Amino acid sequence: MGHENHDVKNVSADLLLKGAHGVLVGVKIMKIGSSGSKIVFRNGVDASAPEEFYVNGEGILDIGHLNRRFENGIFADVTGTAEYLVIFK
């Protein structure tokens, strides 16, 4: 999933991944979370930004080649106890 120009972050709490235009490339569950665990990807720089999509953190998951564009930043809004590996550029 990774290339030389990609950034990789381990995410277990709310986090601004990128403050400007970016592309979400992949998401992998590193630690399965409790019931209701999820990561919401928002098109902006904080939790009030519009929701683009979410990934449940309640099971094993490895999503690659998403190539989802975010025009106003990539904000990860995390609920629950799961840990995610997020690949973006």
C-alpha positions, 0 to 999 in steps of 0.5 A: 500500500505504501509508496515513497510519497505516502505518509503513514500514521498510527491513529487511536484518537482524533487527529488532523492527518493533513491540513490541506488537499490530500488523498486517503490511500488505505486503512488497516485495523491494527488493534480490534476495538470494542463494540461501536469503535469506528474512525470517521474521515472528515473533509476538513481540519476538525471534528465539525467538518463534513463526514466523507465516510467511516470504517468500523474498528470492530474486526480485522480489516485491510483496505488498500487503493482507496484513492479518496480525495479530500479537498479541505484536509483530512481529519480522523475522528475516532470513537472507541478503542480500535487502533488504525494505520492510515496511509495518505498523501 
